[in-house]
Amino acid sequence: MVGKLAFLVLAFFALTTVCQSTIFYPVSESHRSAALELFASSDGPFVNLESTYEALRTFEVLGIEKSADIRFSVCTSVLDTLKSETVNLKDLFHALRANGLLKCEINYEVYGGIQSKFEDSLNSASALLDFYYAIGGLVLLKDHSPELKVNIGDADKIVRSIKALSQSDGRWQLTSNKPESSFDASGIALQAIAGVVSLSTSEINHSLIAAVKTDILKLFDGIEKYDDGAYSFEEKLVDASGHQGPLAASASVVRGITAFAAVSPETLN
Ligand SMILES: *[C@@H]1O[C@H](CO)[C@@H](O)[C@H](O)[C@H]1NC(C)=O
């Protein structure tokens, strides 16, 4: 077990290094102008808030200043989304993420309405992404306004419901009625569980947390190692639509483990 844990920590650092080296790779003017061109095109990232967020994040990593035009148009779209009566959880979540980067001016009351939408949806959630968006949204709200009193109800119950979608190899299913599981979904699940731990006012049942830790160890049994020392999580399932490549799957797992380690540090030692 100790050997396995040491391996986990090693692999984890190897993965983090891979990610960091991508981020700190020297960015040239040509990268910047390519990104700007992409942003300006009509089928560019503004098609939805998810890709808008990804583009803004890319801009940040590349060190490109966001113009007043971009700020105005994204903030307008963020505000429209946050105020909409019919918006879904996913768009709300991505609007809050974009807002986190741009710090748009948003009235405090708007946040209250969103908070109760997320909290209510947690009561009826059963699919992994429903948990992920609702919990992620509440974490973003709390980051933005730490004084908010977020009430997620029975935290153990939520973690149990998310945990129920995990498979024996540490991969997760998106919903109980679809048999496919993936590394990408594992990263999503671990981020959601980490969010529950950070939002919960009481401690989460220790045996539940221990079970999640076991899932993480199982995940590492499925890791691919390359001659150059890189590690990657490669999905066994290759379906044409919506298939995430190894980079996206690995990034998702790393985000999940990082988030989980941050809220329960003693459990990954
Ligand atoms: C924690 O969960 C385990 C297994 O699900 C259960 O047996 C135990 O009673 C729970 N402990 C508490 C304090 O609720």
The ligand as an SDF file (V2000), in Angstrom:
LIG
                    3D

 14 14  0  0  0  0  0  0  0  0999 V2000
  -20.2960    6.4860    7.7270 C   0  0  0  0  0  0  0  0  0  0  0  0
  -20.5900    5.6330    6.6530 O   0  0  0  0  0  0  0  0  0  0  0  0
  -20.4910    4.2520    6.9780 C   0  0  0  0  0  0  0  0  0  0  0  0
  -20.6000    3.4390    5.7140 C   0  0  0  0  0  0  0  0  0  0  0  0
  -21.3980    4.0240    4.7450 O   0  0  0  0  0  0  0  0  0  0  0  0
  -21.5450    3.9180    8.0310 C   0  0  0  0  0  0  0  0  0  0  0  0
  -21.4640    2.5540    8.3670 O   0  0  0  0  0  0  0  0  0  0  0  0
  -21.2960    4.7800    9.2570 C   0  0  0  0  0  0  0  0  0  0  0  0
  -22.3090    4.5670   10.2080 O   0  0  0  0  0  0  0  0  0  0  0  0
  -21.2450    6.2580    8.8840 C   0  0  0  0  0  0  0  0  0  0  0  0
  -20.8040    7.0210   10.0410 N   0  0  0  0  0  0  0  0  0  0  0  0
  -21.4480    8.0780   10.4940 C   0  0  0  0  0  0  0  0  0  0  0  0
  -20.8390    8.7780   11.6490 C   0  0  0  0  0  0  0  0  0  0  0  0
  -22.4930    8.4700    9.9910 O   0  0  0  0  0  0  0  0  0  0  0  0
  1  2  1  0
  1 10  1  0
  2  3  1  0
  3  4  1  0
  3  6  1  0
  4  5  1  0
  6  7  1  0
  6  8  1  0
  8  9  1  0
  8 10  1  0
 10 11  1  0
 11 12  1  0
 12 13  1  0
 12 14  2  0
M  END
$$$$
